[in-house]
Amino acid sequence: MRIEHPLLRAELAALGADLRSGTSLSELTSLGIGGTTDLVRITRHESIPALIALLEGQNIPHKFLGGGSNLLVGDGELPWVVLQLAKPEPEVVVEGNFARVDAAADLGRTVTFCAKHDLGGMEGLIGVPGTVGGALRMNAGAYGMQIGSYVREVKLYRAAEHSIEILRGEQISFEYRHTSFGADDMMLAVTLELPSKPFKEILQGIRICNEKRRSSQPLGQKSAGCIFKNPPGCSAGRMIDELGLKGLSVGDARVSDRHANFFVNSGQASAKDMLALISDVAGRVEKAFGVKLENEVVVWNA
Ligand code: EPU
Protein backbone atom coordinates (compact mmCIF):
# COMPACT_ATOMS: atom_id res chain seq x y z
CA MET A 1 0.00 0.00 0.00
CA ARG A 2 1.32 3.43 -0.90
CA ILE A 3 0.88 6.77 0.80
CA GLU A 4 0.85 9.12 -2.14
CA HIS A 5 -1.22 12.12 -1.20
CA PRO A 6 1.20 15.06 -0.67
CA LEU A 7 -0.94 16.53 2.13
CA LEU A 8 -0.99 13.26 4.03
CA ARG A 9 2.77 12.89 3.56
CA ALA A 10 3.26 16.39 4.94
CA GLU A 11 0.98 15.69 7.92
CA LEU A 12 2.91 12.49 8.71
CA ALA A 13 6.19 14.40 8.53
CA ALA A 14 4.78 17.04 10.89
CA LEU A 15 4.11 14.23 13.39
CA GLY A 16 7.78 13.25 13.24
CA ALA A 17 7.17 10.20 11.04
CA ASP A 18 9.79 9.23 8.52
CA LEU A 19 8.14 7.73 5.43
CA ARG A 20 10.13 5.18 3.44
CA SER A 21 8.26 4.41 0.26
CA GLY A 22 8.40 0.99 -1.36
CA THR A 23 10.26 -0.86 1.38
CA SER A 24 10.75 -4.59 0.90
CA LEU A 25 9.89 -6.42 4.11
CA SER A 26 12.31 -9.15 3.08
CA GLU A 27 14.99 -6.70 4.24
CA LEU A 28 13.33 -6.16 7.61
CA THR A 29 12.62 -9.77 8.56
CA SER A 30 15.07 -12.43 9.69
CA LEU A 31 13.49 -14.93 7.27
CA GLY A 32 14.31 -12.60 4.37
CA ILE A 33 10.79 -13.09 3.00
CA GLY A 34 8.11 -10.51 2.35
CA GLY A 35 6.63 -8.15 -0.22
CA THR A 36 6.71 -4.40 -0.57
CA THR A 37 4.89 -1.53 1.10
CA ASP A 38 5.43 1.92 2.62
CA LEU A 39 7.22 1.99 5.95
CA VAL A 40 6.45 4.71 8.48
CA ARG A 41 9.16 5.09 11.10
CA ILE A 42 7.95 6.72 14.30
CA THR A 43 10.29 8.99 16.21
CA ARG A 44 7.88 10.27 18.91
CA HIS A 45 5.69 7.91 20.96
CA GLU A 46 3.33 10.75 21.82
CA SER A 47 2.45 11.30 18.16
CA ILE A 48 1.16 7.73 17.67
CA PRO A 49 -2.57 8.31 18.45
CA ALA A 50 -2.69 11.25 16.01
CA LEU A 51 -0.70 9.36 13.42
CA ILE A 52 -3.00 6.34 13.56
CA ALA A 53 -6.11 8.54 13.50
CA LEU A 54 -4.69 10.13 10.36
CA LEU A 55 -4.17 6.78 8.64
CA GLU A 56 -7.56 5.47 9.74
CA GLY A 57 -9.22 8.64 8.49
CA GLN A 58 -7.77 7.88 5.05
CA ASN A 59 -8.71 4.17 5.23
CA ILE A 60 -5.08 3.12 5.17
CA PRO A 61 -4.68 -0.17 7.07
CA HIS A 62 -1.50 -0.55 9.12
CA LYS A 63 0.53 -3.12 11.01
CA PHE A 64 3.18 -2.71 13.71
CA LEU A 65 6.59 -4.19 13.04
CA GLY A 66 9.06 -4.96 15.81
CA GLY A 67 12.41 -6.54 14.96
CA GLY A 68 10.90 -8.83 12.30
CA SER A 69 12.54 -11.92 13.79
CA ASN A 70 9.40 -13.99 14.43
CA LEU A 71 7.46 -13.00 11.38
CA LEU A 72 6.47 -14.47 8.01
CA VAL A 73 5.20 -11.78 5.62
CA GLY A 74 3.25 -12.47 2.43
CA ASP A 75 4.62 -11.89 -1.08
CA GLY A 76 4.03 -9.07 -3.57
CA GLU A 77 2.49 -5.63 -3.01
CA LEU A 78 1.16 -5.65 0.56
CA PRO A 79 -2.31 -4.22 1.36
CA TRP A 80 -1.24 -2.29 4.49
CA VAL A 81 1.50 0.10 5.53
CA VAL A 82 3.94 -0.83 8.25
CA LEU A 83 4.70 1.25 11.33
CA GLN A 84 7.96 0.80 13.18
CA LEU A 85 9.52 2.64 16.12
CA ALA A 86 12.84 4.34 15.42
CA LYS A 87 15.59 3.43 17.89
CA PRO A 88 16.01 6.06 20.59
CA GLU A 89 19.18 7.05 22.43
CA PRO A 90 19.67 5.73 25.04
CA GLU A 91 17.74 2.49 24.64
CA VAL A 92 18.06 1.47 28.28
CA VAL A 93 18.23 3.44 31.52
CA VAL A 94 19.17 1.57 34.70
CA GLU A 95 18.16 2.73 38.17
CA GLY A 96 18.84 0.31 41.03
CA ASN A 97 17.22 -3.00 40.07
CA PHE A 98 15.00 -1.38 37.45
CA ALA A 99 15.80 -1.17 33.75
CA ARG A 100 13.61 1.13 31.69
CA VAL A 101 13.86 -0.10 28.13
CA ASP A 102 12.46 1.31 24.89
CA ALA A 103 10.44 -1.26 22.92
CA ALA A 104 12.66 -0.66 19.87
CA ALA A 105 15.79 -1.64 21.81
CA ASP A 106 17.70 -4.68 20.60
CA LEU A 107 17.01 -7.59 22.97
CA GLY A 108 20.56 -8.98 23.05
CA ARG A 109 22.12 -5.56 23.63
CA THR A 110 19.65 -4.96 26.47
CA VAL A 111 20.61 -8.24 28.16
CA THR A 112 24.33 -7.37 28.01
CA PHE A 113 23.78 -3.72 29.03
CA CYS A 114 21.87 -4.87 32.14
CA ALA A 115 24.58 -7.49 32.84
CA LYS A 116 27.20 -4.74 32.88
CA HIS A 117 25.12 -3.08 35.60
CA ASP A 118 25.13 -6.36 37.58
CA LEU A 119 21.51 -7.12 36.70
CA GLY A 120 20.79 -10.72 35.65
CA GLY A 121 17.83 -13.02 35.06
CA MET A 122 17.64 -12.67 31.30
CA GLU A 123 20.68 -14.75 30.36
CA GLY A 124 18.48 -17.29 28.52
CA LEU A 125 17.41 -14.64 26.02
CA ILE A 126 20.90 -13.98 24.78
CA GLY A 127 21.03 -14.95 21.12
CA VAL A 128 17.29 -14.46 20.62
CA PRO A 129 17.09 -11.94 17.78
CA GLY A 130 14.62 -9.06 17.75
CA THR A 131 13.50 -6.13 19.83
CA VAL A 132 12.46 -5.91 23.47
CA GLY A 133 8.93 -4.94 22.30
CA GLY A 134 8.63 -8.12 20.23
CA ALA A 135 9.97 -10.25 23.09
CA LEU A 136 7.44 -8.65 25.41
CA ARG A 137 4.44 -9.14 23.12
CA MET A 138 5.28 -12.83 22.56
CA ASN A 139 6.58 -13.39 26.11
CA ALA A 140 9.83 -14.69 24.64
CA GLY A 141 11.59 -17.32 26.70
CA ALA A 142 14.34 -19.87 26.63
CA TYR A 143 16.24 -22.17 28.96
CA GLY A 144 13.65 -22.03 31.72
CA MET A 145 13.04 -18.27 31.83
CA GLN A 146 10.56 -15.89 30.18
CA ILE A 147 10.70 -12.11 29.94
CA GLY A 148 7.23 -11.70 31.48
CA SER A 149 8.54 -12.70 34.93
CA TYR A 150 10.53 -9.46 35.13
CA VAL A 151 7.95 -7.00 33.79
CA ARG A 152 6.83 -4.34 36.28
CA GLU A 153 5.32 -1.76 33.93
CA VAL A 154 4.54 -1.45 30.23
CA LYS A 155 3.86 1.69 28.21
CA LEU A 156 1.81 0.84 25.15
CA TYR A 157 -0.51 2.22 22.50
CA ARG A 158 -3.91 0.65 23.22
CA ALA A 159 -5.60 0.23 19.86
CA ALA A 160 -9.09 -0.25 21.37
CA GLU A 161 -8.85 3.05 23.29
CA HIS A 162 -6.77 4.94 20.70
CA SER A 163 -4.51 6.13 23.49
CA ILE A 164 -1.18 5.58 25.19
CA GLU A 165 -1.48 3.79 28.54
CA ILE A 166 0.71 2.43 31.27
CA LEU A 167 -0.07 -1.04 32.62
CA ARG A 168 1.38 -2.57 35.77
CA GLY A 169 2.88 -6.04 35.49
CA GLU A 170 0.03 -7.64 37.43
CA GLN A 171 -2.51 -6.27 34.93
CA ILE A 172 -0.92 -8.32 32.15
CA SER A 173 -1.03 -12.09 31.82
CA PHE A 174 2.12 -13.73 30.48
CA GLU A 175 1.74 -17.33 29.35
CA TYR A 176 3.83 -19.61 27.16
CA ARG A 177 4.46 -17.48 24.03
CA HIS A 178 1.22 -15.60 24.68
CA THR A 179 0.22 -12.37 26.42
CA SER A 180 -3.02 -10.55 27.15
CA PHE A 181 -2.08 -7.54 24.99
CA GLY A 182 -4.58 -6.78 22.20
CA ALA A 183 -3.60 -7.91 18.70
CA ASP A 184 -3.25 -4.29 17.52
CA ASP A 185 -1.62 -2.87 20.66
CA MET A 186 1.87 -1.48 20.15
CA MET A 187 4.52 -1.92 22.82
CA LEU A 188 6.37 1.33 23.49
CA ALA A 189 8.51 0.84 26.59
CA VAL A 190 8.91 -1.52 29.52
CA THR A 191 10.29 -1.37 33.04
CA LEU A 192 11.96 -4.61 34.11
CA GLU A 193 12.89 -5.44 37.68
CA LEU A 194 15.95 -7.67 37.54
CA PRO A 195 17.82 -9.57 40.27
CA SER A 196 21.26 -8.29 41.30
CA LYS A 197 24.05 -10.64 40.19
CA PRO A 198 27.76 -10.08 39.70
CA PHE A 199 28.66 -9.41 36.04
CA LYS A 200 31.06 -12.38 35.94
CA GLU A 201 28.31 -14.77 37.04
CA ILE A 202 25.87 -13.43 34.44
CA LEU A 203 28.56 -13.73 31.78
CA GLN A 204 29.05 -17.36 32.68
CA GLY A 205 25.29 -17.98 32.25
CA ILE A 206 25.33 -16.11 28.94
CA ARG A 207 28.22 -18.27 27.69
CA ILE A 208 26.40 -21.49 28.60
CA CYS A 209 23.18 -20.39 26.84
CA ASN A 210 25.14 -19.24 23.78
CA GLU A 211 26.89 -22.59 23.59
CA LYS A 212 23.60 -24.56 23.92
CA ARG A 213 22.01 -22.45 21.21
CA ARG A 214 24.99 -22.73 18.87
CA SER A 215 25.04 -26.50 19.19
CA SER A 216 21.31 -27.03 18.58
CA GLN A 217 20.00 -24.20 16.37
CA PRO A 218 20.86 -23.03 12.82
CA LEU A 219 22.05 -19.58 13.91
CA GLY A 220 23.80 -18.47 10.74
CA GLN A 221 20.78 -19.12 8.51
CA LYS A 222 17.72 -17.06 7.70
CA SER A 223 14.92 -18.25 9.98
CA ALA A 224 12.18 -17.02 12.32
CA GLY A 225 13.26 -19.21 15.22
CA CYS A 226 10.84 -22.01 16.03
CA ILE A 227 7.96 -22.23 13.58
CA PHE A 228 5.53 -24.11 15.85
CA LYS A 229 4.75 -23.79 19.54
CA ASN A 230 5.51 -26.84 21.63
CA PRO A 231 2.23 -28.61 22.41
CA PRO A 232 1.79 -29.25 26.15
CA GLY A 233 4.23 -31.93 27.26
CA CYS A 234 5.96 -32.52 23.92
CA SER A 235 8.47 -30.98 21.57
CA ALA A 236 7.42 -30.01 18.04
CA GLY A 237 11.07 -30.26 16.91
CA ARG A 238 11.44 -33.79 18.20
CA MET A 239 8.22 -34.97 16.49
CA ILE A 240 9.22 -33.44 13.15
CA ASP A 241 12.69 -34.96 13.50
CA GLU A 242 11.27 -38.39 14.35
CA LEU A 243 9.30 -38.30 11.09
CA GLY A 244 12.59 -37.83 9.23
CA LEU A 245 11.57 -34.44 7.87
CA LYS A 246 14.86 -32.54 8.33
CA GLY A 247 15.86 -31.26 4.91
CA LEU A 248 12.29 -31.44 3.53
CA SER A 249 11.79 -28.44 1.27
CA VAL A 250 9.36 -26.50 -0.87
CA GLY A 251 11.41 -24.29 -3.20
CA ASP A 252 14.04 -22.67 -0.99
CA ALA A 253 11.97 -23.07 2.20
CA ARG A 254 13.58 -25.93 4.09
CA VAL A 255 13.28 -27.77 7.41
CA SER A 256 16.63 -27.13 9.09
CA ASP A 257 19.08 -30.03 9.26
CA ARG A 258 20.10 -28.85 12.70
CA HIS A 259 16.77 -28.23 14.47
CA ALA A 260 13.58 -29.58 12.94
CA ASN A 261 11.35 -26.80 14.34
CA PHE A 262 13.42 -24.15 12.53
CA PHE A 263 12.46 -23.65 8.89
CA VAL A 264 15.09 -21.77 6.94
CA ASN A 265 15.13 -19.69 3.79
CA SER A 266 18.06 -21.25 2.00
CA GLY A 267 17.96 -18.82 -0.95
CA GLN A 268 15.01 -17.07 -2.54
CA ALA A 269 12.10 -18.69 -0.67
CA SER A 270 8.72 -17.01 -1.07
CA ALA A 271 6.02 -16.79 1.60
CA LYS A 272 4.00 -19.20 -0.55
CA ASP A 273 6.84 -21.77 -0.33
CA MET A 274 7.20 -21.33 3.43
CA LEU A 275 3.45 -21.56 4.06
CA ALA A 276 3.23 -24.71 1.94
CA LEU A 277 6.07 -26.26 3.94
CA ILE A 278 4.43 -25.29 7.25
CA SER A 279 1.14 -26.80 6.19
CA ASP A 280 2.78 -29.99 4.85
CA VAL A 281 4.77 -30.57 8.05
CA ALA A 282 1.80 -29.78 10.33
CA GLY A 283 -0.34 -32.22 8.33
CA ARG A 284 2.23 -35.01 8.62
CA VAL A 285 2.64 -34.45 12.38
CA GLU A 286 -1.10 -34.54 12.90
CA LYS A 287 -1.44 -37.73 10.88
CA ALA A 288 1.40 -39.49 12.70
CA PHE A 289 0.93 -38.21 16.26
CA GLY A 290 -2.65 -36.90 16.35
CA VAL A 291 -1.29 -33.52 17.51
CA LYS A 292 -2.39 -30.24 15.88
CA LEU A 293 0.63 -27.92 15.80
CA GLU A 294 0.00 -24.24 16.33
CA ASN A 295 2.18 -21.60 14.65
CA GLU A 296 4.64 -19.82 16.88
CA VAL A 297 5.73 -17.62 14.00
CA VAL A 298 3.39 -14.69 13.36
CA VAL A 299 2.01 -14.75 9.81
CA TRP A 300 1.02 -11.56 7.97
CA ASN A 301 -0.39 -12.96 4.82
CA ALA A 302 -1.88 -10.52 2.41
N1 EPU B 1 14.92 -32.32 19.40
C1 EPU B 1 15.13 -33.32 18.48
N2 EPU B 1 15.33 -32.95 17.18
C2 EPU B 1 15.34 -31.67 16.77
C3 EPU B 1 15.12 -30.66 17.72
C4 EPU B 1 14.90 -31.01 19.03
O1 EPU B 1 15.12 -34.48 18.81
O2 EPU B 1 15.51 -31.44 15.57
C5 EPU B 1 14.74 -32.69 20.81
C6 EPU B 1 15.93 -32.23 21.64
O3 EPU B 1 16.97 -33.15 21.61
C7 EPU B 1 15.32 -32.06 23.01
C8 EPU B 1 13.88 -31.66 22.70
O4 EPU B 1 13.63 -32.03 21.35
O5 EPU B 1 15.31 -33.28 23.69
C9 EPU B 1 13.64 -30.16 22.90
O6 EPU B 1 14.51 -29.44 22.03
P1 EPU B 1 15.19 -28.03 22.42
O7 EPU B 1 15.85 -28.15 23.75
O8 EPU B 1 15.97 -27.58 21.26
O9 EPU B 1 14.01 -27.10 22.68
P2 EPU B 1 12.71 -26.83 21.87
O10 EPU B 1 11.58 -27.29 22.71
O11 EPU B 1 12.77 -27.34 20.48
C10 EPU B 1 12.37 -24.46 22.94
C11 EPU B 1 11.91 -23.14 22.42
C12 EPU B 1 13.07 -22.39 21.79
C13 EPU B 1 14.15 -22.19 22.82
C14 EPU B 1 14.59 -23.56 23.33
C15 EPU B 1 15.60 -23.48 24.46
C16 EPU B 1 9.62 -23.31 21.60
C17 EPU B 1 8.73 -23.53 20.45
N3 EPU B 1 10.92 -23.38 21.37
O12 EPU B 1 12.77 -25.23 21.81
O13 EPU B 1 12.58 -21.11 21.41
O14 EPU B 1 15.25 -21.51 22.27
O15 EPU B 1 13.44 -24.28 23.86
O16 EPU B 1 14.97 -23.10 25.63
O17 EPU B 1 9.13 -23.07 22.72
C18 EPU B 1 11.60 -19.82 19.65
O18 EPU B 1 10.72 -19.54 20.46
O19 EPU B 1 11.59 -19.39 18.49
C19 EPU B 1 12.66 -20.73 20.07
C20 EPU B 1 13.62 -21.10 19.26
Boltz pocket constraint, residues with backbone or C-beta under 6 A from the ligand:
constraints:
  - pocket:
      binder: B
      contacts: [[A, 141], [A, 142], [A, 143], [A, 144], [A, 216], [A, 224], [A, 225], [A, 226], [A, 227], [A, 228], [A, 229], [A, 230], [A, 235], [A, 236], [A, 237], [A, 238], [A, 241], [A, 258], [A, 259], [A, 260], [A, 261], [A, 296]]
      max_distance: 6.0
